[in-house]
């Protein structure tokens, strides 16, 4: 019985679409995060002068807002993933479950 359900699940076109879409979306967000994070690390490694440059006449340097951007970017892309997972992906999963268990 269990093998039959697994085979029906794997052959379901909606399941294949869900896996492909979710994987592509997850890897896209991962790539974006890696570009931002490693870009920041490379900036620290190779252009410390830019990060140490003061903004205006105050005491804040460019390193602070750029570092804050990395943190905020992480929270934003996490929220984007959660919103899509709770919406589109959960709806597709429920539909697939209904189709396979009939």
Kinemage of the C-alpha trace (Angstrom):
@kinemage 1
@onewidth
@group {chain A} dominant
@subgroup {mainchain}
@vectorlist {calphas} color= white
{ca unk a 1} P 0.000 0.000 0.000
{ca unk a 2} L 2.757 2.454 0.965
{ca unk a 3} L 4.741 1.765 -2.235
{ca unk a 4} L 1.622 2.406 -4.300
{ca unk a 5} L 1.140 5.811 -2.688
{ca unk a 6} L 4.790 6.687 -3.228
{ca unk a 7} L 4.585 5.731 -6.909
{ca unk a 8} L 1.388 7.744 -7.402
{ca unk a 9} L 3.006 10.697 -5.670
{ca unk a 10} L 6.172 10.574 -7.785
{ca unk a 11} L 4.219 10.263 -11.017
{ca unk a 12} L 1.857 13.140 -10.171
{ca unk a 13} L 2.627 16.105 -12.497
{ca unk a 14} L 1.678 18.604 -9.789
{ca unk a 15} L 4.202 17.003 -7.432
{ca unk a 16} L 6.926 17.234 -10.062
{ca unk a 17} L 5.999 20.874 -10.641
{ca unk a 18} L 6.095 21.568 -6.890
{ca unk a 19} L 9.518 19.983 -6.458
{ca unk a 20} L 10.980 21.814 -9.458
{ca unk a 21} L 9.470 25.185 -8.536
{ca unk a 22} L 10.397 24.986 -4.869
{ca unk a 23} L 13.940 23.859 -5.638
{ca unk a 24} L 14.505 26.580 -8.235
{ca unk a 25} L 13.095 29.241 -5.895
{ca unk a 26} L 15.142 28.017 -2.933
{ca unk a 27} L 18.359 27.939 -4.933
{ca unk a 28} L 17.677 31.409 -6.353
{ca unk a 29} L 17.297 32.857 -2.873
{ca unk a 30} L 20.368 30.945 -1.709
{ca unk a 31} L 22.399 32.377 -4.586
{ca unk a 32} L 21.175 35.903 -3.818
{ca unk a 33} L 22.103 35.510 -0.147
{ca unk a 34} L 25.528 34.127 -0.981
{ca unk a 35} L 26.241 37.013 -3.373
{ca unk a 36} L 25.300 39.577 -0.734
{ca unk a 37} L 27.091 37.840 2.140
{ca unk a 38} L 30.280 36.908 0.302
{ca unk a 39} L 30.285 40.290 -1.426
{ca unk a 40} L 30.346 41.880 2.011
{ca unk a 41} L 33.123 39.554 3.171
{ca unk a 42} L 35.163 40.298 0.029
{ca unk a 43} L 34.595 44.003 0.586
{ca unk a 44} L 35.950 43.625 4.110
{ca unk a 45} L 38.947 41.693 2.803
{ca unk a 46} L 39.865 43.891 -0.155
{ca unk a 47} L 38.485 47.397 0.451
{ca unk a 48} L 38.694 48.222 4.132
{ca unk a 49} L 39.197 51.877 3.240
{ca unk a 50} L 35.706 52.122 1.746
{ca unk a 51} L 34.133 50.617 4.842
{ca unk a 52} L 36.166 52.959 7.057
{ca unk a 53} L 35.149 56.073 5.096
{ca unk a 54} L 32.990 58.374 7.197
{ca unk a 55} L 29.541 59.351 6.051
{ca unk a 56} L 29.337 63.136 6.153
{ca unk a 57} L 30.912 64.830 9.140
{ca unk a 58} L 29.596 62.344 11.707
{ca unk a 59} L 31.211 59.291 13.224
{ca unk a 60} L 29.337 56.665 11.187
{ca unk a 61} L 31.266 54.878 8.468
{ca unk a 62} L 29.992 53.071 5.364
{ca unk a 63} L 30.619 49.733 7.069
{ca unk a 64} L 27.653 50.146 9.414
{ca unk a 65} L 24.864 50.663 6.836
{ca unk a 66} L 26.337 48.039 4.511
{ca unk a 67} L 26.513 45.522 7.374
{ca unk a 68} L 22.964 46.427 8.403
{ca unk a 69} L 21.860 45.901 4.791
{ca unk a 70} L 23.220 42.329 4.883
{ca unk a 71} L 21.203 41.591 8.031
{ca unk a 72} L 18.016 43.210 6.725
{ca unk a 73} L 18.411 41.455 3.360
{ca unk a 74} L 18.573 38.100 5.160
{ca unk a 75} L 15.349 38.826 7.035
{ca unk a 76} L 13.613 40.009 3.859
{ca unk a 77} L 14.473 36.972 1.733
{ca unk a 78} L 13.502 34.681 4.611
{ca unk a 79} L 10.129 36.449 4.731
{ca unk a 80} L 9.753 36.110 0.966
{ca unk a 81} L 10.391 32.375 1.159
{ca unk a 82} L 8.036 31.864 4.105
{ca unk a 83} L 5.255 33.830 2.420
{ca unk a 84} L 5.514 31.839 -0.797
{ca unk a 85} L 5.864 28.528 1.072
{ca unk a 86} L 2.799 29.239 3.220
{ca unk a 87} L 0.795 30.305 0.180
{ca unk a 88} L 1.577 28.700 -3.145
{ca unk a 89} L 3.594 25.707 -1.930
{ca unk a 90} L 1.158 24.731 0.834
{ca unk a 91} L -1.788 24.974 -1.558
{ca unk a 92} L -0.031 22.752 -4.087
{ca unk a 93} L 0.901 20.269 -1.346
{ca unk a 94} L -2.697 20.049 -0.136
{ca unk a 95} L -3.928 19.543 -3.697
{ca unk a 96} L -1.366 16.810 -4.328
{ca unk a 97} L -2.210 15.075 -1.060
{ca unk a 98} L -5.886 15.097 -1.984
{ca unk a 99} L -5.187 13.676 -5.455
{ca unk a 100} L -2.825 10.938 -4.279
{ca unk a 101} L -4.945 9.719 -1.357
{ca unk a 102} L -8.132 9.347 -3.406
